[in-house]
Amino acid sequence: MRMPGDKPVPTQAVVVADSFNSRFKPITIDRPRCLLPIVNRPLIDYTIQNLLENGFYDITILARAHADKIKNHLETSKFKELDSRVSFSFYSLSADSCLSYGDAIRELSNSGEIRGPFVLLASDVISNMDLRLAMEKHQANKKQDKECIMTCVFKKAMPGHPTRGLEDDIVVCTNPETNQLLAFHNANVKKFYYELELFNANEVVDFHYDLTNTHIFLCEAHVPSRFGDHFDIQDMESFIRGVVGEDETCIENIYIQILENRYAARVTNLRTYVAVSQDIINRWTYPIVPDNMSPHQYIYRRRGIYQPNSVKLYGAEIVQNTVIGPETTIERGTRVTDSVIGSNCEIGANVQIIKSYVWDDVTVEDNCIVENAILASGAKVFKDTHIEPGCILACDTSVGPNITLPSGTKVTAFSPSHLRTDSGCSNDSEDTRGSGDNDISDTDMDEKLGADGWRYIYKSDEDNNEESDSESVISEYNKKWYLPNQGIRPIDEISDSSDSTPIPSETGYDDDYGGFYHELVDSLRGGYDLKTGVDHIILEVNASKHAYNVSVNDCLMFSCRGILDICTDIRTLIMPYLQYFKPLLLKFVNDESSQHIILNEIETWALENGKTVDVQKILHTMYNLDVLEEHVILQWNKTARAEIKEKISRFITWLVEAEEESSEDSD
């Protein structure tokens, strides 16, 4: 709390509106990442909204790719209309000379824009944190320590958390009494060292591997000039490491704040795009939610559905966790779940849209299936087309009719010659160096997209680059953005931080998850043997869940696996085990996605343990106990492994026949 005589809280903010990478290509070829829609609003709008709600009205925008589009968007937005105090200052960065985050901050140092302490953040940060309180804490640190130059904001997120990208895996060392940052390392490097002096100078040292960098920094006015003094600094991580250890001449200090009971996450790749979208829909970002961001457009309804009155639904089924934009039409027999659909879209009859992101002005004709895909503005899917998981249709492209677009296919409207010769396009790319000859294959034009398909299959040249082992893991992980994130990172995917090979735990999970799983199994086994009552077990599981900071979905997954692991004879005991633990499972099963978690874990467990023959018994039991629903099982079966499908074929046939009989009876 500020005392009389204290300086007012600074209210200047600097937003870096360029990512300096190409992880979202081809959808960022013709627009910057910060203008990509997330839950039907441009990314940068969420960043600006949180700044304004905290009283940061003086905002400087550093823009490189598509700087004119960013400026036009903000100048014509309603932010200024809502509050006359809002002031945007735009600083366009040269695409030729500004090639990194460090270059952008050096340009800021030369601009003369900074007049005092300020908040520095990326334009793809979505947060509801109290920035004024954070700045007050930073000023308190500065008052106690004159050498305090910056405060970094971190959020708790265990390895494998959906909003924690592998490229952002970090190890943070702090003094727990003062929250001073003592060391900062990227965990993807082979090894790193700690000086003995660090331990001699601090009685207690905390090491964190449970934090993610929100890229929100509370800075003193001379931070940009420090970048100018060291032209080898290319990113904020390099700057931080220099201040806290690598630069022996530096006497300044950095502090940290760990965000609690608030939300902050960066949209750094397609995987985090999906995770943050769902967090917004599930209102973790409140008050930064659709019905507040666009109060005259969206009405928040039951089951996580946001839908304006102007939407026309002709007998379509909107299941859950879905946002539909204004003036969109959805025809009879169509089913939409866990998805976002933009404005002015036309969705035909008998279409399935599952866990997909459909932007404005998209057309999907009759009898199409769209799974875990992104359809950018103006895209068109002709009738009887199946868009498999991981596909991306960039703006103004089309596919079909009567084709299956293979998983992971990316379609762009830009030809190779256009990318090579059109200076506007190449300079506007998020990575201005990424528009080379290998970006698009000339041999993959048109024919694979269907008779009415339009333009080119995009192929990145990342595969031709030499990558380290850790970079290769990260690259492959990000390419499979459409696969469900179970919150687990296998031990063998974590970069080795020493010359010796790490010893995996018996569970195959990292230490924190392994510890949680062992406690959970002890609770399950002890509760079942002693018949202490499921309510008591639920209390124990919840206590472990909070102690290890495990998400609800992960807790459900572990509970399912734990029940299967402690059941010594699936054929004879699975019924009584599942009957006993049914209240525990139902505690965490609240929608279709949670049922899919159970189904995926059963499949994984069966394949790992060579018990595929038992899956039918398990599924039938869970179905009879109303833990799993008929249509969810049938939907999951479409993507199940072949060996699993073979073992459960009789059960699936029985479900289909039962469903048909039910339909006939209702008629």
C-alpha positions as CSV (number, residue, x, y, z in Angstrom):
1,M,0.0,0.0,0.0
2,R,1.3,3.4,-0.9
3,M,2.0,5.8,1.9
4,P,1.6,9.6,1.8
5,G,4.5,11.2,0.0
6,D,5.2,8.1,-2.1
7,K,5.6,8.6,-5.8
8,P,2.6,7.8,-8.0
9,V,2.5,4.5,-9.6
10,P,3.9,4.7,-13.2
11,T,1.4,4.1,-15.9
12,Q,3.5,3.8,-19.0
13,A,3.6,0.5,-20.9
14,V,5.6,-0.8,-23.9
15,V,4.1,-3.6,-26.0
16,V,6.5,-5.5,-28.4
17,A,4.2,-6.4,-31.3
18,D,6.4,-8.9,-33.0
19,S,7.4,-12.5,-32.1
20,F,10.6,-12.7,-34.2
21,N,9.8,-16.3,-35.2
22,S,7.6,-18.1,-37.7
23,R,5.8,-20.7,-35.6
24,F,2.4,-19.7,-36.9
25,K,3.2,-19.7,-40.6
26,P,1.5,-19.8,-43.0
27,I,-1.3,-17.9,-41.3
28,T,1.1,-15.1,-40.4
29,I,2.3,-14.6,-43.9
30,D,-0.3,-11.9,-44.5
31,R,-1.0,-10.7,-40.9
32,P,1.1,-10.4,-37.7
33,R,0.6,-12.8,-34.9
34,C,-0.8,-10.1,-32.6
35,L,-3.8,-9.6,-35.0
36,L,-4.7,-13.3,-35.2
37,P,-8.1,-13.9,-33.6
38,I,-8.3,-15.8,-30.4
39,V,-11.9,-16.5,-29.3
40,N,-12.9,-14.0,-32.0
41,R,-10.8,-11.0,-30.9
42,P,-7.3,-10.1,-32.0
43,L,-4.6,-11.2,-29.6
44,I,-3.4,-7.6,-29.0
45,D,-6.9,-6.6,-27.8
46,Y,-6.6,-8.8,-24.7
47,T,-3.1,-7.2,-23.9
48,I,-4.4,-3.7,-24.3
49,Q,-7.6,-4.4,-22.4
50,N,-5.7,-5.5,-19.3
51,L,-3.4,-2.5,-19.5
52,L,-6.4,-0.1,-19.6
53,E,-8.2,-1.9,-16.8
54,N,-5.1,-1.3,-14.6
55,G,-4.8,2.4,-15.6
56,F,-1.9,2.1,-18.1
57,Y,-3.1,4.6,-20.6
58,D,0.2,5.7,-22.1
59,I,1.1,2.8,-24.4
60,T,4.0,2.5,-26.8
61,I,3.7,-0.1,-29.5
62,L,6.9,-1.5,-31.1
63,A,5.9,-3.0,-34.4
64,R,7.9,-4.6,-37.3
65,A,5.9,-7.1,-39.3
66,H,2.7,-5.5,-40.7
67,A,3.3,-2.3,-38.6
68,D,0.8,-0.4,-40.7
69,K,-1.9,-3.0,-40.1
70,I,-1.3,-3.0,-36.3
71,K,-1.4,0.8,-36.2
72,N,-4.6,0.9,-38.3
73,H,-6.3,-1.7,-36.0
74,L,-5.6,0.2,-32.8
75,E,-6.3,3.7,-34.2
76,T,-9.7,2.5,-35.4
77,S,-10.5,0.4,-32.4
78,K,-13.0,1.4,-29.7
79,F,-10.3,1.7,-27.0
80,K,-9.9,5.5,-27.5
81,E,-13.7,6.0,-27.6
82,L,-14.1,4.2,-24.3
83,D,-11.5,6.4,-22.5
84,S,-10.1,9.7,-23.7
85,R,-7.0,9.2,-21.6
86,V,-5.8,6.4,-23.9
87,S,-2.7,7.3,-25.9
88,F,-1.0,5.1,-28.4
89,S,2.5,5.8,-29.6
90,F,3.7,3.7,-32.6
91,Y,7.3,3.0,-33.3
92,S,7.9,1.2,-36.6
93,L,10.9,-1.1,-36.6
94,S,13.0,-1.7,-39.7
95,A,12.7,-5.2,-41.0
96,D,16.3,-5.0,-42.3
97,S,18.0,-3.9,-39.1
98,C,15.7,-5.2,-36.4
99,L,16.0,-8.9,-36.4
100,S,15.4,-9.8,-32.7
101,Y,13.7,-8.8,-29.5
102,G,17.0,-7.3,-28.4
103,D,17.2,-5.1,-31.5
104,A,13.6,-3.9,-30.8
105,I,14.6,-2.8,-27.2
106,R,17.7,-1.1,-28.5
107,E,15.5,0.9,-30.9
108,L,13.3,1.8,-28.0
109,S,16.3,3.1,-26.1
110,N,17.0,5.5,-29.1
111,S,13.4,6.6,-29.5
112,G,13.2,8.8,-26.4
113,E,9.8,7.3,-25.5
114,I,10.7,6.1,-22.0
115,R,10.2,8.7,-19.3
116,G,10.3,6.6,-16.2
117,P,9.5,3.1,-14.9
118,F,7.3,1.1,-17.3
119,V,5.7,-2.2,-17.9
120,L,7.2,-4.2,-20.8
121,L,5.2,-7.1,-22.3
122,A,4.6,-9.0,-25.5
123,S,1.5,-8.4,-27.6
124,D,0.6,-12.1,-27.3
125,V,0.2,-12.0,-23.5
126,I,-3.3,-12.6,-22.1
127,S,-3.6,-11.8,-18.4
128,N,-6.0,-10.5,-15.8
129,M,-3.3,-9.7,-13.3
130,D,-3.3,-6.6,-11.1
131,L,-0.5,-4.6,-12.9
132,R,-0.7,-1.6,-10.6
133,L,-0.2,-3.8,-7.5
134,A,2.7,-5.5,-9.3
135,M,4.3,-2.1,-10.0
136,E,3.8,-1.0,-6.4
137,K,5.7,-4.1,-5.3
138,H,8.5,-3.4,-7.8
139,Q,8.8,0.2,-6.5
140,A,9.0,-1.2,-2.9
141,N,11.9,-3.4,-4.0
142,K,13.5,-0.4,-5.6
143,K,13.1,1.6,-2.4
144,Q,14.9,-1.2,-0.4
145,D,17.5,-2.0,-3.1
146,K,18.7,1.0,-5.2
147,E,20.3,-1.5,-7.6
148,C,16.9,-3.1,-8.5
149,I,16.6,-2.7,-12.3
150,M,13.7,-5.0,-13.1
151,T,11.0,-7.4,-11.8
152,C,10.0,-10.5,-13.7
153,V,6.5,-11.9,-13.4
154,F,6.3,-15.7,-13.3
155,K,3.4,-18.0,-13.0
156,K,3.3,-21.5,-11.5
157,A,3.0,-24.1,-14.3
158,M,4.4,-27.6,-14.0
159,P,6.3,-29.2,-16.9
160,G,3.8,-30.3,-19.5
161,H,1.2,-27.7,-18.5
162,P,-0.8,-26.8,-21.6
163,T,0.3,-23.1,-21.4
164,R,3.9,-23.9,-20.9
165,G,5.8,-24.4,-24.1
166,L,8.8,-26.6,-24.2
167,E,10.9,-23.8,-25.6
168,D,10.1,-21.8,-22.4
169,D,11.3,-24.5,-19.9
170,I,13.4,-22.7,-17.3
171,V,15.1,-23.2,-14.0
172,V,14.9,-20.2,-11.7
173,C,17.0,-19.7,-8.6
174,T,15.9,-17.2,-6.0
175,N,16.4,-15.9,-2.5
176,P,13.1,-16.8,-0.9
177,E,13.3,-14.1,1.8
178,T,13.7,-11.2,-0.7
179,N,12.6,-12.8,-4.0
180,Q,15.8,-11.6,-5.6
181,L,16.6,-13.6,-8.7
182,L,20.0,-15.3,-8.3
183,A,20.2,-17.5,-11.4
184,F,18.2,-18.1,-14.6
185,H,18.7,-21.0,-17.0
186,N,16.9,-22.5,-20.0
187,A,16.3,-26.1,-19.1
188,N,16.7,-27.3,-22.7
189,V,20.5,-26.8,-22.7
190,K,22.7,-29.9,-22.0
191,K,24.2,-28.5,-18.8
192,F,24.6,-25.4,-16.7
193,Y,26.6,-24.4,-13.6
194,Y,26.0,-22.6,-10.4
195,E,28.9,-20.7,-8.8
196,L,29.8,-21.6,-5.2
197,E,29.6,-18.0,-4.3
198,L,25.9,-18.1,-4.9
199,F,25.5,-20.5,-2.0
200,N,28.0,-18.7,0.2
201,A,26.2,-15.4,-0.2
202,N,22.7,-16.7,0.6
203,E,21.7,-18.7,3.6
204,V,18.7,-20.2,1.8
205,V,18.3,-20.7,-2.0
206,D,15.2,-21.9,-3.8
207,F,15.3,-23.7,-7.1
208,H,12.1,-23.6,-9.2
209,Y,11.3,-25.8,-12.1
210,D,7.6,-25.1,-11.7
211,L,7.5,-21.6,-13.2
212,T,6.8,-20.2,-16.6
213,N,7.9,-16.8,-17.8
214,T,4.8,-14.6,-18.5
215,H,7.0,-12.1,-20.4
216,I,5.6,-9.3,-18.2
217,F,8.5,-7.2,-16.9
218,L,8.4,-4.2,-14.6
219,C,11.3,-2.1,-15.7
220,E,13.3,0.9,-14.6
221,A,13.8,3.6,-17.3
222,H,17.4,2.7,-18.0
223,V,16.7,-1.0,-18.9
224,P,16.6,-0.3,-22.7
225,S,19.9,1.5,-22.5
226,R,21.5,-1.7,-21.0
227,F,20.4,-3.5,-24.2
228,G,22.1,-0.7,-26.1
229,D,25.4,-1.2,-24.2
230,H,25.5,-4.9,-25.2
231,F,24.7,-5.6,-28.8
232,D,25.1,-9.3,-28.4
233,I,21.9,-9.5,-26.3
234,Q,19.2,-10.9,-28.6
235,D,16.4,-11.7,-26.2
236,M,15.2,-11.1,-22.7
237,E,16.6,-14.4,-21.4
238,S,20.1,-13.3,-22.4
239,F,19.6,-10.0,-20.7
240,I,18.4,-11.6,-17.5
241,R,21.3,-14.1,-17.4
242,G,23.8,-11.3,-17.9
243,V,22.4,-9.2,-15.0
244,V,22.2,-12.1,-12.5
245,G,25.5,-13.9,-13.2
246,E,27.2,-14.0,-16.6
247,D,28.2,-10.3,-16.7
248,E,30.6,-10.0,-13.8
249,T,30.8,-6.2,-14.2
250,C,27.0,-5.8,-13.6
251,I,26.1,-4.8,-10.1
252,E,22.3,-4.4,-10.7
253,N,19.7,-6.8,-9.4
254,I,16.5,-8.4,-10.7
255,Y,13.6,-9.5,-8.6
256,I,10.6,-11.8,-9.3
257,Q,6.9,-11.9,-8.5
258,I,5.1,-15.2,-8.7
259,L,1.5,-14.8,-9.8
260,E,-1.1,-16.3,-7.6
261,N,-4.9,-16.5,-8.1
262,R,-4.5,-14.6,-11.4
263,Y,-4.0,-15.6,-15.0
264,A,-1.2,-14.9,-17.4
265,A,-0.1,-16.9,-20.5
266,R,1.6,-16.2,-23.8
267,V,0.4,-17.6,-27.1
268,T,3.8,-18.7,-28.3
269,N,2.8,-21.6,-30.6
270,L,-0.3,-23.4,-31.9
271,R,-0.4,-25.6,-28.8
272,T,-0.7,-22.7,-26.5
273,Y,-3.1,-21.0,-28.9
274,V,-5.5,-23.9,-28.3
275,A,-4.8,-24.0,-24.5
276,V,-5.3,-20.3,-24.0
277,S,-8.5,-20.3,-26.1
278,Q,-10.0,-22.9,-23.9
279,D,-8.9,-21.0,-20.8
280,I,-10.7,-17.9,-22.1
281,I,-13.9,-19.9,-22.8
282,N,-13.7,-21.5,-19.3
283,R,-13.4,-18.0,-17.8
284,W,-9.9,-18.4,-16.2
285,T,-9.1,-15.0,-17.6
286,Y,-12.1,-13.2,-16.0
287,P,-13.0,-10.3,-16.4
288,I,-11.2,-10.6,-19.8
289,V,-13.9,-12.9,-21.3
290,P,-16.0,-12.7,-24.5
291,D,-19.2,-11.3,-22.9
292,N,-17.1,-8.5,-21.3
293,M,-14.8,-7.8,-24.2
294,S,-17.8,-7.6,-26.6
295,P,-20.8,-7.1,-24.2
296,H,-23.3,-6.3,-27.0
297,Q,-22.4,-9.3,-29.1
298,Y,-22.1,-12.3,-26.8
299,I,-24.4,-13.8,-24.2
300,Y,-22.8,-16.3,-21.8
301,R,-25.0,-19.4,-21.6
302,R,-24.9,-22.8,-19.9
303,R,-22.2,-25.4,-20.6
304,G,-19.7,-22.7,-21.5
305,I,-21.5,-21.5,-24.7
306,Y,-21.2,-17.9,-25.9
307,Q,-23.7,-17.1,-28.5
308,P,-25.2,-13.7,-29.7
309,N,-28.8,-13.4,-30.6
310,S,-28.0,-12.9,-34.3
311,V,-26.8,-16.5,-34.7
312,K,-29.2,-18.6,-36.7
313,L,-29.3,-22.3,-35.6
314,Y,-31.6,-24.5,-37.6
315,G,-31.7,-27.5,-35.4
316,A,-27.9,-27.7,-34.9
317,E,-26.5,-29.0,-31.6
318,I,-24.0,-26.9,-29.7
319,V,-22.6,-29.2,-27.1
320,Q,-20.2,-27.3,-24.8
321,N,-17.3,-24.9,-24.5
322,T,-18.1,-23.1,-27.8
323,V,-18.1,-19.5,-29.0
324,I,-20.1,-18.5,-32.1
325,G,-19.7,-15.1,-33.7
326,P,-22.5,-12.8,-34.8
327,E,-24.5,-13.4,-38.0
328,T,-23.3,-17.0,-38.4
329,T,-25.7,-19.6,-39.7
330,I,-25.5,-23.3,-38.8
331,E,-27.8,-25.7,-40.5
332,R,-29.8,-28.8,-39.3
333,G,-28.0,-31.9,-38.1
334,T,-24.7,-30.1,-37.4
335,R,-22.8,-30.8,-34.2
336,V,-20.3,-28.3,-32.7
337,T,-18.3,-28.9,-29.6
338,D,-15.2,-27.3,-27.9
339,S,-14.7,-24.9,-30.8
340,V,-14.7,-21.3,-31.8
341,I,-16.6,-20.1,-34.8
342,G,-16.2,-16.5,-36.1
343,S,-18.7,-14.1,-37.5
344,N,-20.6,-14.3,-40.8
345,C,-19.8,-18.0,-41.2
346,E,-22.0,-20.4,-43.1
347,I,-22.0,-23.9,-41.7
348,G,-24.0,-26.5,-43.7
349,A,-26.1,-29.5,-42.7
350,N,-24.8,-32.6,-41.0
351,V,-21.4,-31.1,-40.3
352,Q,-19.2,-32.0,-37.3
353,I,-16.9,-29.4,-35.9
354,I,-14.8,-30.8,-33.1
355,K,-12.1,-28.8,-31.1
356,S,-11.5,-26.5,-34.1
357,Y,-11.0,-22.8,-34.6
358,V,-13.0,-21.3,-37.5
359,W,-12.4,-17.6,-38.1
360,D,-14.6,-15.0,-39.8
361,D,-16.4,-15.5,-43.2
362,V,-15.7,-19.2,-43.4
363,T,-17.9,-21.6,-45.4
364,V,-18.2,-25.3,-44.5
365,E,-20.6,-27.1,-46.8
366,D,-22.8,-30.2,-46.0
367,N,-21.6,-33.5,-44.6
368,C,-18.1,-32.2,-43.7
369,I,-16.0,-33.2,-40.6
370,V,-13.5,-30.7,-39.2
371,E,-11.4,-32.0,-36.3
372,N,-8.7,-30.2,-34.4
373,A,-8.1,-27.8,-37.2
374,I,-7.8,-24.1,-37.9
375,L,-9.8,-22.5,-40.8
376,A,-8.7,-18.9,-41.3
377,S,-10.8,-16.1,-42.6
378,G,-12.4,-16.6,-45.9
379,A,-11.6,-20.3,-46.1
380,K,-14.0,-22.7,-47.8
381,V,-14.6,-26.4,-47.3
382,F,-16.7,-28.0,-50.0
383,K,-19.2,-30.8,-49.3
384,D,-18.3,-34.3,-48.1
385,T,-14.8,-33.2,-47.1
386,H,-13.0,-34.5,-44.0
387,I,-10.4,-32.2,-42.4
388,E,-8.2,-34.4,-40.3
389,P,-6.5,-33.2,-37.1
390,G,-3.7,-30.6,-37.4
391,C,-4.8,-29.1,-40.7
392,I,-4.6,-25.4,-41.3
393,L,-6.4,-23.6,-44.0
394,A,-4.9,-20.1,-44.3
395,C,-7.0,-17.1,-45.4
396,D,-8.9,-17.4,-48.7
397,T,-8.1,-21.0,-49.4
398,S,-10.4,-23.8,-50.2
399,V,-10.4,-27.7,-50.2
400,G,-12.8,-30.3,-51.6
401,P,-15.2,-31.6,-52.4
402,N,-15.2,-35.3,-51.6
403,I,-11.7,-35.5,-50.2
404,T,-9.9,-36.3,-46.9
405,L,-7.2,-33.7,-46.1
406,P,-4.4,-35.6,-44.4
407,S,-3.5,-34.8,-40.8
408,G,-1.1,-31.9,-40.5
409,T,-1.7,-30.4,-44.0
410,K,-1.2,-26.6,-44.3
411,V,-2.8,-24.7,-47.2
412,T,-1.8,-21.2,-48.2
413,A,-3.0,-18.8,-50.9
414,F,0.6,-17.5,-51.6
415,S,2.6,-19.1,-54.4
416,P,6.3,-19.7,-54.2
417,S,7.0,-17.0,-56.7
418,H,4.9,-14.5,-54.8
419,L,6.8,-15.2,-51.6
420,R,10.1,-14.8,-53.4
421,T,9.3,-11.6,-55.3
422,D,6.6,-9.7,-53.4
423,S,8.6,-7.6,-50.9
424,G,5.5,-6.7,-49.0
425,C,4.7,-10.3,-48.3
426,S,8.2,-11.3,-47.4
427,N,8.8,-8.3,-45.2
428,D,5.5,-8.8,-43.5
429,S,6.2,-12.3,-42.5
430,E,6.7,-12.8,-38.8
431,D,10.2,-14.2,-39.7
432,T,11.3,-12.0,-42.6
433,R,14.1,-14.5,-43.3
434,G,11.7,-17.4,-43.7
435,S,10.3,-16.9,-47.2
436,G,12.8,-19.0,-49.0
437,D,12.4,-21.4,-51.9
438,N,11.5,-24.3,-49.7
439,D,8.5,-22.7,-48.0
440,I,6.1,-24.1,-50.5
441,S,6.3,-27.1,-52.8
442,D,5.5,-26.4,-56.5
443,T,4.7,-30.1,-56.9
444,D,1.9,-30.0,-54.3
445,M,-0.4,-27.4,-55.9
446,D,-4.1,-27.9,-56.3
447,E,-4.6,-31.6,-57.1
448,K,-4.3,-32.8,-53.5
449,L,-6.8,-30.2,-52.4
450,G,-9.7,-31.5,-54.5
451,A,-11.4,-30.5,-57.7
452,D,-12.4,-27.1,-56.3
453,G,-9.4,-26.7,-54.0
454,W,-7.5,-23.5,-54.2
455,R,-4.1,-22.8,-53.8
456,Y,-0.9,-24.4,-52.5
457,I,0.2,-26.9,-49.9
458,Y,2.6,-25.2,-47.6
459,K,5.8,-27.0,-46.5
460,S,8.1,-25.3,-44.0
461,D,11.8,-25.5,-44.6
462,E,12.4,-26.2,-40.8
463,D,13.0,-29.9,-41.6
464,N,16.0,-29.0,-43.7
465,N,17.7,-27.1,-40.8
466,E,20.2,-28.7,-38.5
467,E,18.8,-28.9,-35.0
468,S,20.1,-29.9,-31.6
469,D,18.4,-32.8,-29.8
470,S,16.4,-30.5,-27.6
471,E,15.4,-28.2,-30.6
472,S,14.3,-31.3,-32.5
473,V,12.1,-32.4,-29.5
474,I,10.6,-29.0,-29.3
475,S,9.9,-28.8,-33.0
476,E,8.2,-32.1,-33.1
477,Y,6.2,-31.3,-30.0
478,N,4.9,-28.1,-31.5
479,K,4.1,-29.7,-34.9
480,K,1.7,-32.1,-33.0
481,W,-0.2,-29.2,-31.5
482,Y,-3.5,-30.9,-32.2
483,L,-2.8,-33.9,-30.0
484,P,-4.2,-33.9,-26.5
485,N,-1.8,-32.6,-23.9
486,Q,-2.1,-34.9,-20.9
487,G,0.1,-32.7,-18.8
488,I,3.0,-35.3,-18.8
489,R,6.4,-35.0,-20.3
490,P,8.1,-38.4,-20.7
491,I,11.5,-38.5,-19.0
492,D,13.2,-39.3,-22.3
493,E,11.9,-36.1,-23.9
494,I,13.5,-33.8,-21.2
495,S,16.9,-32.5,-22.1
496,D,19.7,-34.1,-20.0
497,S,21.2,-31.5,-17.7
498,S,24.2,-33.5,-16.8
499,D,26.6,-36.1,-18.3
500,S,24.8,-38.9,-16.6
501,T,21.4,-40.3,-17.8
502,P,18.6,-39.4,-15.4
503,I,17.0,-42.4,-13.6
504,P,13.3,-42.5,-14.4
505,S,10.8,-43.0,-11.6
506,E,8.7,-46.2,-11.6
507,T,5.8,-44.3,-13.0
508,G,7.7,-42.9,-16.0
509,Y,6.7,-39.4,-14.9
510,D,8.9,-36.6,-13.7
511,D,9.6,-36.3,-9.9
512,D,6.7,-34.0,-9.1
513,Y,4.1,-36.0,-11.0
514,G,5.7,-39.3,-9.8
515,G,5.3,-38.1,-6.1
516,F,1.7,-37.2,-6.7
517,Y,0.9,-40.5,-8.4
518,H,2.5,-42.5,-5.6
519,E,0.4,-40.6,-3.0
520,L,-2.7,-41.1,-5.0
521,V,-2.2,-44.9,-5.4
522,D,-1.5,-45.2,-1.7
523,S,-4.8,-43.4,-1.0
524,L,-6.7,-45.6,-3.5
525,R,-5.3,-48.9,-2.3
526,G,-5.6,-48.0,1.4
527,G,-9.1,-46.7,1.0
528,Y,-10.3,-49.8,-0.9
529,D,-8.7,-52.3,1.4
530,L,-9.9,-50.6,4.6
531,K,-13.2,-49.4,3.1
532,T,-12.7,-46.0,4.7
533,G,-15.3,-44.5,2.3
534,V,-14.8,-42.7,-1.0
535,D,-15.5,-39.3,0.5
536,H,-12.4,-39.7,2.7
537,I,-10.4,-40.8,-0.4
538,I,-11.6,-37.7,-2.3
539,L,-10.3,-35.5,0.5
540,E,-6.9,-37.1,0.4
541,V,-6.7,-36.9,-3.4
542,N,-7.7,-33.2,-3.3
543,A,-5.1,-32.5,-0.7
544,S,-2.4,-34.2,-2.8
545,K,-3.7,-32.3,-5.9
546,H,-3.2,-28.9,-4.2
547,A,0.1,-29.9,-2.7
548,Y,1.6,-30.9,-6.1
549,N,-0.3,-28.2,-8.0
550,V,-1.9,-30.8,-10.3
551,S,-4.7,-29.7,-12.7
552,V,-8.2,-31.2,-12.6
553,N,-7.7,-33.0,-15.9
554,D,-4.4,-34.5,-14.8
555,C,-6.0,-35.6,-11.5
556,L,-8.7,-37.4,-13.4
557,M,-6.1,-39.1,-15.7
558,F,-4.0,-40.2,-12.7
559,S,-7.1,-41.4,-10.8
560,C,-8.1,-43.6,-13.8
561,R,-4.7,-45.1,-14.2
562,G,-4.3,-45.6,-10.5
563,I,-7.6,-47.6,-10.3
564,L,-6.5,-49.8,-13.2
565,D,-3.0,-50.3,-11.7
566,I,-4.2,-51.4,-8.3
567,C,-6.8,-53.8,-9.7
568,T,-5.0,-57.2,-9.6
569,D,-7.5,-59.0,-11.8
570,I,-9.3,-56.9,-14.4
571,R,-11.6,-59.7,-15.5
572,T,-13.1,-60.5,-12.1
573,L,-12.5,-57.4,-10.0
574,I,-12.9,-54.4,-12.3
575,M,-16.7,-54.2,-11.7
576,P,-16.4,-53.9,-7.9
577,Y,-13.3,-51.6,-8.1
578,L,-15.1,-49.2,-10.5
579,Q,-18.3,-49.3,-8.5
580,Y,-16.4,-48.4,-5.4
581,F,-14.5,-45.5,-7.1
582,K,-17.3,-44.2,-9.2
583,P,-17.9,-41.1,-7.0
584,L,-14.2,-40.3,-7.3
585,L,-14.3,-40.4,-11.1
586,L,-17.5,-38.5,-11.3
587,K,-16.0,-35.8,-9.1
588,F,-13.7,-34.9,-12.0
589,V,-15.9,-35.9,-15.0
590,N,-18.0,-32.8,-15.9
591,D,-18.0,-32.8,-19.7
592,E,-17.1,-34.7,-22.9
593,S,-13.5,-33.7,-22.8
594,S,-13.0,-35.3,-19.4
595,Q,-14.6,-38.5,-20.7
596,H,-12.1,-38.4,-23.6
597,I,-9.3,-38.2,-21.0
598,I,-10.5,-41.4,-19.4
599,L,-10.8,-43.1,-22.7
600,N,-7.3,-42.0,-23.8
601,E,-5.8,-43.1,-20.5
602,I,-7.5,-46.5,-20.7
603,E,-6.1,-46.9,-24.3
604,T,-2.6,-45.9,-23.2
605,W,-2.6,-48.1,-20.1
606,A,-3.8,-51.1,-22.1
607,L,-1.1,-50.7,-24.8
608,E,1.6,-50.2,-22.2
609,N,0.7,-53.2,-20.2
610,G,-0.2,-55.5,-23.1
611,K,-3.8,-55.8,-21.8
612,T,-5.8,-54.7,-24.8
613,V,-8.0,-57.8,-24.3
614,D,-9.3,-56.2,-21.2
615,V,-10.4,-52.9,-22.6
616,Q,-13.8,-54.1,-23.7
617,K,-14.6,-55.2,-20.1
618,I,-13.4,-51.8,-18.7
619,L,-15.4,-49.8,-21.2
620,H,-18.6,-51.8,-20.8
621,T,-18.3,-51.4,-17.0
622,M,-17.8,-47.7,-17.1
623,Y,-20.7,-47.4,-19.6
624,N,-23.0,-49.3,-17.3
625,L,-22.0,-47.1,-14.4
626,D,-22.8,-43.9,-16.4
627,V,-19.2,-42.7,-16.2
628,L,-18.9,-42.8,-20.0
629,E,-21.6,-41.9,-22.5
630,E,-22.5,-43.8,-25.6
631,H,-21.8,-41.0,-28.2
632,V,-18.5,-40.1,-26.6
633,I,-17.3,-43.7,-26.8
634,L,-18.4,-43.9,-30.4
635,Q,-16.6,-40.7,-31.2
636,W,-13.4,-41.7,-29.5
637,N,-13.4,-45.1,-31.3
638,K,-12.9,-43.3,-34.6
639,T,-9.4,-42.3,-33.6
640,A,-8.5,-45.3,-31.4
641,R,-5.5,-47.5,-32.2
642,A,-6.2,-50.5,-34.6
643,E,-5.3,-53.1,-31.9
644,I,-7.8,-51.5,-29.5
645,K,-10.5,-51.2,-32.1
646,E,-10.2,-54.9,-32.8
647,K,-10.6,-55.9,-29.2
648,I,-13.7,-53.7,-28.6
649,S,-15.4,-54.3,-31.9
650,R,-18.3,-56.4,-30.4
651,F,-19.0,-53.7,-27.8
652,I,-19.0,-50.9,-30.4
653,T,-21.3,-52.9,-32.6
654,W,-23.6,-53.4,-29.7
655,L,-23.6,-49.6,-28.9
656,V,-24.4,-48.7,-32.5
657,E,-27.2,-51.2,-32.7
658,A,-28.6,-50.0,-29.4
659,E,-28.4,-46.4,-30.6
660,E,-30.3,-47.3,-33.8
661,E,-33.0,-49.1,-31.9
662,S,-33.3,-46.1,-29.6
663,S,-33.7,-43.8,-32.6
664,E,-36.4,-46.1,-34.1
665,D,-38.3,-46.1,-30.8
666,S,-38.2,-42.3,-30.6
667,D,-39.6,-42.1,-34.1
